[in-house]
Amino acid sequence: MAATGAATVLLAPFGSTGINLAAITAAITANPDAHPDPARRYLAGVSYGVWYILLAVLGASLVGVFAALPPAFIATVAGLALIAPLTGALAGALQEEQDRLAAVVTFATTASGVAVLGMGAPFWGLLAGLVVFALERLRVRFATKRPHG
């Protein structure tokens, strides 16, 4: 695991995705969603192993199938797959009332696709969110220090 972790770190700057599937699988199968009984969660790991072997054997054929599909279909399937993680992330980001505006500004700016000075939307989204976050904190700080008359 250490070798594949090190390889992932070294290859990440060149666009490589994570090499160590064991860590991802372990995290997924440790969850109660894998099985309510912790003693039976190993079955999820076994099923993942079977799927990994099938994907390894059929990988080239699957790439050919997906390459033949229309790009709009692939984008739709990818979008549908991201709905649950997106709703979870938004629920977490919007949970704290005092941070909601900063979270929404970050999300909206990032989703806008704006690019200025060669910097993409993720940079500007993060910057805009941090500015709003800081301004909100200053507003709260000054509102609590100001005497009410």
trRosetta pair geometry for C-beta under 8 A, 3 or more apart (Angstrom, degrees):
i j d omega theta_ij theta_ji phi_ij phi_ji
1 4 6.1 -57 -146 42 33 103
1 5 6.0 37 154 -22 66 110
1 20 6.2 76 -148 -143 71 135
1 22 6.1 -98 -103 75 102 136
1 23 6.8 113 -153 -56 114 98
2 5 5.6 -56 -145 38 29 114
2 6 6.3 30 156 -19 64 106
3 6 5.8 -54 -148 36 29 109
3 7 6.4 30 152 -19 63 106
4 7 5.4 -49 -144 37 36 114
4 8 6.4 44 152 -24 64 101
4 19 4.7 -143 -169 105 93 108
4 20 4.0 129 118 -78 122 93
4 22 7.6 105 65 22 151 108
5 8 5.7 -50 -151 31 31 114
5 9 6.7 30 151 -17 63 103
5 20 5.5 -1 -68 -30 64 151
5 23 7.5 79 -84 -35 102 144
6 9 5.7 -53 -150 36 34 111
6 10 6.3 29 154 -16 67 108
7 10 5.8 -57 -144 41 32 109
7 11 5.9 11 164 -4 68 116
7 19 5.2 -25 96 34 114 160
8 11 6.3 -68 -137 48 23 97
8 12 6.1 45 160 -50 63 100
8 16 6.9 -149 -138 112 53 116
8 18 5.2 13 -132 -136 134 56
8 19 4.7 -146 -71 18 89 94
8 20 6.0 -74 -35 -1 137 96
9 12 6.0 -36 -146 2 25 119
10 13 8.0 -64 171 21 33 96
11 14 5.5 -68 -166 47 61 108
11 16 3.4 4 135 27 112 152
11 19 7.2 76 47 -38 137 122
12 15 7.9 121 -173 -9 33 8
12 16 5.9 -87 -80 62 34 87
16 19 7.0 -3 157 -51 121 96
18 21 7.4 129 117 -72 104 51
18 23 7.8 -103 177 59 135 115
18 24 6.8 117 108 -41 149 124
20 23 4.9 44 123 6 115 108
20 24 7.4 145 109 -7 70 88
21 24 5.5 -59 -155 43 48 111
21 25 5.7 47 150 -21 78 109
21 52 6.5 135 127 -112 160 137
22 25 5.7 -58 -143 41 29 110
22 26 6.1 33 157 -23 66 107
23 26 5.7 -52 -145 34 29 112
23 27 6.6 29 156 -18 62 105
24 27 5.9 -57 -153 35 30 110
24 28 6.5 25 153 -15 65 108
25 28 5.8 -58 -147 39 32 109
25 29 6.0 15 162 -8 69 114
25 45 6.1 95 156 -125 113 78
25 48 4.8 154 -135 131 119 160
25 49 7.9 76 -157 -57 158 68
26 29 6.2 -63 -137 46 26 100
26 30 6.1 31 161 -29 63 110
26 45 7.6 29 -92 -103 52 117
27 30 6.0 -56 -146 27 25 112
27 31 7.5 36 153 -33 55 100
28 31 6.2 -54 -172 10 35 117
28 34 6.7 115 140 -71 68 117
28 44 7.1 -139 119 147 93 130
28 48 7.4 123 79 -78 131 147
29 34 4.7 94 -145 -112 51 161
29 41 5.4 130 168 163 85 101
29 42 7.4 66 168 -108 134 26
29 44 4.1 174 -122 93 97 118
29 45 4.6 28 -112 -58 172 83
29 48 6.9 -104 -56 -7 122 138
30 34 7.2 86 27 8 13 141
30 41 6.8 79 -109 157 28 153
31 34 5.3 115 68 -12 74 95
32 35 7.5 -95 -163 79 44 31
32 36 5.9 33 -168 -114 92 48
34 41 4.6 67 104 -142 126 92
34 43 7.9 157 162 68 97 78
34 44 3.8 -70 -160 -27 111 161
35 38 7.6 161 88 -85 96 18
35 40 4.4 -113 142 96 156 98
35 41 4.7 -156 41 -85 107 60
35 43 6.4 77 -47 47 144 110
35 44 6.4 -153 -19 -29 99 111
37 40 4.3 54 83 16 108 110
37 41 7.4 -157 93 -35 57 75
38 41 5.6 -30 -152 -7 42 120
39 42 7.9 -34 167 1 39 102
40 43 5.7 -10 171 1 75 117
41 44 5.6 -34 -173 20 63 113
41 45 7.3 62 136 -13 72 98
42 45 5.3 -52 -160 36 50 116
42 46 6.3 52 144 -22 74 100
43 46 5.5 -49 -147 35 36 113
43 47 6.4 35 154 -18 66 103
44 47 5.8 -54 -148 37 32 109
44 48 6.4 36 151 -20 64 103
45 48 5.6 -51 -148 35 33 113
45 49 6.4 37 151 -22 64 103
46 49 5.5 -53 -153 33 33 115
46 50 6.7 35 150 -19 65 101
47 50 5.6 -48 -150 33 37 113
47 51 6.5 35 152 -16 65 104
48 51 5.7 -57 -150 39 34 110
48 52 6.2 37 152 -23 68 104
49 52 5.6 -51 -146 33 31 113
49 53 6.5 31 155 -18 64 103
50 53 5.9 -56 -153 35 31 110
50 54 6.4 30 151 -17 65 107
51 54 5.6 -54 -146 39 34 112
51 55 6.1 34 156 -18 67 106
52 55 5.8 -55 -145 39 29 110
52 56 6.3 33 154 -23 63 105
53 56 5.6 -54 -149 33 31 113
53 57 6.4 25 155 -14 65 107
54 57 5.9 -59 -147 39 30 107
54 58 5.9 -9 167 15 68 115
55 58 6.4 -70 -128 58 25 86
55 59 5.6 60 162 -75 64 85
55 62 7.1 -34 -142 7 72 157
56 59 5.9 -14 -141 -28 22 118
58 61 5.0 -60 -170 49 75 114
58 62 5.5 79 130 -29 91 102
59 62 5.7 -61 -146 36 28 109
59 63 6.4 29 158 -21 65 103
60 63 5.7 -51 -151 32 32 113
60 64 6.7 34 151 -18 62 104
61 64 5.6 -54 -155 35 35 114
61 65 6.5 36 149 -20 67 103
62 65 5.5 -50 -148 34 37 112
62 66 6.3 29 156 -12 68 106
63 66 6.0 -59 -146 43 30 105
63 67 6.1 34 154 -23 65 109
64 67 5.6 -54 -142 35 29 113
64 68 6.5 27 157 -19 62 106
65 68 6.0 -62 -156 34 29 109
65 69 7.0 34 149 -30 63 101
66 69 5.6 -44 -152 18 40 116
66 74 6.7 83 -169 -101 93 120
69 73 5.0 -102 167 76 109 130
69 74 5.7 124 102 -52 120 94
70 73 4.6 94 66 0 87 104
70 74 7.3 -158 95 -4 48 84
71 74 5.6 -55 -150 37 38 112
71 75 6.2 39 153 -19 70 105
72 75 5.6 -53 -147 38 32 112
72 76 6.3 36 153 -22 64 105
73 76 5.6 -54 -149 34 31 113
73 77 6.4 28 155 -16 65 105
74 77 5.9 -55 -147 38 30 108
74 78 6.2 29 154 -17 65 109
75 78 5.7 -56 -145 40 30 111
75 79 6.2 33 155 -21 64 107
76 79 5.7 -54 -147 36 29 112
76 80 6.4 28 155 -17 64 105
77 80 5.8 -54 -147 37 31 111
77 81 6.4 32 153 -21 64 106
78 81 5.7 -55 -149 35 31 113
78 82 6.5 23 154 -16 64 110
79 82 5.9 -64 -150 38 31 107
79 83 7.3 54 150 -49 62 86
80 83 5.9 -25 -160 -12 39 115
81 84 8.0 -56 176 25 39 96
82 85 5.6 -63 -156 50 59 106
82 86 5.4 62 147 -29 85 109
83 86 5.8 -62 -146 38 26 112
83 87 6.3 21 161 -16 65 107
84 87 6.0 -55 -143 37 29 106
84 88 6.4 28 158 -16 63 108
85 88 5.6 -58 -147 40 32 113
85 89 6.1 31 156 -19 68 108
86 89 5.8 -56 -145 38 29 109
86 90 6.2 25 158 -15 66 108
87 90 5.8 -54 -141 41 30 109
87 91 6.1 35 157 -23 64 106
88 91 5.8 -53 -146 34 28 112
88 92 6.5 25 156 -15 62 107
89 92 5.8 -58 -151 39 30 110
89 93 6.1 26 154 -17 66 110
90 93 5.6 -56 -140 41 32 109
90 94 5.9 11 166 -3 68 115
90 103 7.9 128 -144 155 59 124
90 107 7.2 49 -107 -100 94 157
91 94 6.4 -68 -138 49 22 96
91 95 6.5 51 154 -60 60 92
92 95 5.7 -28 -152 -15 30 120
93 99 7.5 -120 179 121 61 112
93 100 8.0 107 133 -120 74 52
93 103 3.9 149 160 -152 106 136
93 106 7.9 -124 -165 65 139 126
93 107 7.2 121 117 -48 161 123
94 100 5.2 51 -142 -120 73 91
94 103 5.7 -154 -75 92 62 150
94 104 7.4 59 -95 -56 103 88
96 99 4.3 43 87 24 111 110
96 100 7.1 -158 90 -44 57 72
97 100 5.9 -28 -154 -16 36 117
98 136 6.6 147 175 153 81 129
98 140 7.0 17 -148 -67 127 150
99 102 5.4 -60 -165 47 65 112
99 103 5.7 68 138 -27 86 106
99 133 6.8 14 -134 -118 82 96
99 136 7.7 154 -103 94 43 157
100 103 5.6 -60 -147 38 31 111
100 104 6.2 26 159 -17 69 107
101 104 5.9 -57 -146 38 30 107
101 105 6.2 28 157 -17 65 108
101 132 5.7 -133 123 165 97 128
101 136 6.3 154 61 -76 123 138
102 105 5.8 -55 -144 39 29 110
102 106 6.2 33 155 -21 64 107
102 129 4.9 87 177 -165 81 75
102 130 7.6 74 -158 -75 119 18
102 132 4.3 175 -102 97 72 107
102 133 3.9 60 -119 -69 153 80
102 136 6.3 -103 -43 6 110 141
103 106 5.7 -54 -149 35 29 113
103 107 6.3 25 156 -15 64 108
103 129 6.9 53 -93 -140 24 119
104 107 5.8 -55 -145 40 31 109
104 108 6.0 26 159 -16 67 111
105 108 6.0 -56 -138 41 27 107
105 109 6.0 24 163 -16 64 111
105 125 7.9 165 131 -154 63 66
105 128 5.2 -131 150 134 108 107
105 129 5.4 165 89 -91 94 63
105 132 4.7 108 41 -10 157 160
106 109 6.3 -62 -146 39 22 105
106 110 6.2 17 160 -14 61 114
106 125 4.9 80 -167 168 58 88
106 126 6.5 45 -139 -94 104 34
106 128 6.4 174 -90 82 50 90
106 129 2.9 20 -73 -72 103 136
106 132 7.8 -131 -40 42 79 127
107 110 6.0 -63 -147 41 25 108
107 111 6.0 18 160 -14 65 114
107 125 7.1 79 -70 -160 10 125
108 111 5.9 -59 -140 42 27 107
108 112 6.3 41 155 -39 62 102
108 125 7.8 168 69 -124 43 100
109 112 5.6 -44 -151 14 31 119
109 114 6.6 -55 -168 29 74 125
109 121 6.6 178 144 -165 67 84
109 124 5.4 -127 163 118 119 91
109 125 3.9 168 92 -102 98 68
109 128 4.5 124 -37 42 167 149
109 129 7.2 -143 35 -38 129 84
110 121 5.1 113 -148 144 41 100
110 122 5.4 44 -132 -101 102 49
110 124 7.6 172 -81 76 53 75
110 125 3.0 9 -57 -72 83 165
110 126 7.6 66 -74 -34 111 63
111 121 7.3 -159 19 164 11 143
111 125 7.7 94 -3 -97 54 138
112 121 5.9 -178 67 -130 72 126
112 125 7.9 165 26 -76 94 101
113 121 5.1 -76 -119 -50 18 145
114 121 5.2 111 48 -98 61 86
114 124 5.5 -67 87 70 113 157
115 118 7.3 2 173 -135 100 12
115 119 6.7 179 -155 83 66 41
115 120 5.2 -23 -106 -112 95 50
115 121 6.5 -62 -65 -40 67 71
115 124 7.9 -156 -103 -9 30 133
116 119 6.2 -20 70 55 62 90
116 124 6.5 85 28 -78 106 137
119 123 4.3 -82 174 72 111 151
119 124 6.4 128 116 -44 109 88
120 123 5.8 106 63 10 60 100
120 124 7.4 -130 115 4 34 95
121 124 5.7 -63 -141 46 36 105
121 125 5.7 42 160 -26 72 107
122 125 5.6 -53 -141 36 28 114
122 126 6.4 28 160 -17 63 105
123 126 6.0 -60 -154 37 27 107
123 127 6.3 22 153 -15 65 111
124 127 5.5 -54 -141 41 34 112
124 128 5.9 34 159 -19 68 107
125 128 5.9 -54 -141 38 26 108
125 129 6.2 25 158 -17 62 110
126 129 5.8 -58 -146 39 27 111
126 130 6.3 26 157 -18 64 108
127 130 5.9 -58 -147 37 28 109
127 131 6.4 29 155 -20 64 106
128 131 5.7 -54 -148 35 31 112
128 132 6.4 27 156 -14 65 107
129 132 5.9 -56 -146 40 30 108
129 133 6.1 35 153 -23 65 108
130 133 5.4 -52 -143 37 31 116
130 134 6.3 31 157 -18 65 105
131 134 5.9 -55 -148 37 28 109
131 135 6.3 26 155 -16 64 108
132 135 5.7 -56 -144 40 31 110
132 136 6.2 34 156 -21 65 106
133 136 5.9 -56 -149 35 27 111
133 137 6.5 25 153 -18 62 106
134 137 5.7 -55 -150 36 32 111
134 138 6.4 32 152 -18 66 105
135 138 5.6 -52 -146 37 33 111
135 139 6.3 38 153 -23 65 104
136 139 5.6 -51 -147 33 31 114
136 140 6.5 29 155 -16 64 105
137 140 5.9 -55 -149 37 31 109
137 141 6.3 33 152 -21 65 108
138 141 5.6 -56 -145 37 32 113
138 142 6.2 22 161 -11 68 108
139 142 6.2 -60 -145 42 26 102
139 143 6.1 27 156 -22 63 112
140 143 5.7 -56 -142 37 28 113
140 144 6.4 21 161 -14 64 108
141 144 6.3 -65 -153 37 26 103
141 145 6.5 13 156 -12 64 114
142 145 5.8 -61 -140 42 34 106
142 146 6.0 41 161 -32 69 107
143 146 6.2 -47 -141 24 26 113
